[in-house]
Amino acid sequence: AMMRVYKTILAHEKAEPFKKPVTKREAPDYHTVIKKPMALSDVKKKLDKNDYADSKDFMVDMNLIMANAMTYNQKGSEIWAWAKELQAILRKEEVAAFGDAEAPAAGGRAGKLTRGGAGPGTPMEEEEDQVKRTGRSGKKAEEEEEEEPSRARSQR
């Protein structure tokens, strides 16, 4: 069942950006923003080695791929929208394959990763504002915004 869910997501036309790990060349600040990177190729390796104790562990990793993309990218960007769409498909596949009881809800903790809490004046809110302005987050994005305010990049 895990392999079937994996293959369904992998075969989707919008899965391409999520197949391989993000490199420093693609997004130099990605690994400072995203503390636990995950890609479909990482999930495949774990499936091949039978590293998943159960479907919950598998779904945590699958949801993490989408959550990371939605955390790093500006809401409304192409990559963010693709991750959101795949997250919804993933949730449907999860329920079909494993039932609702085993699901680490796609909209729950696995789908909404936060760093430092969210609320007025918190680091998370400030970062969200920065992502809205620049399409990126992190110190490098702040520096680039000062140099070139109109520049907006979208990476996964």
Order of alpha helices (4+ residues) and beta strands (2+ residues): alpha-alpha-alpha-alpha-alpha-alpha-alpha
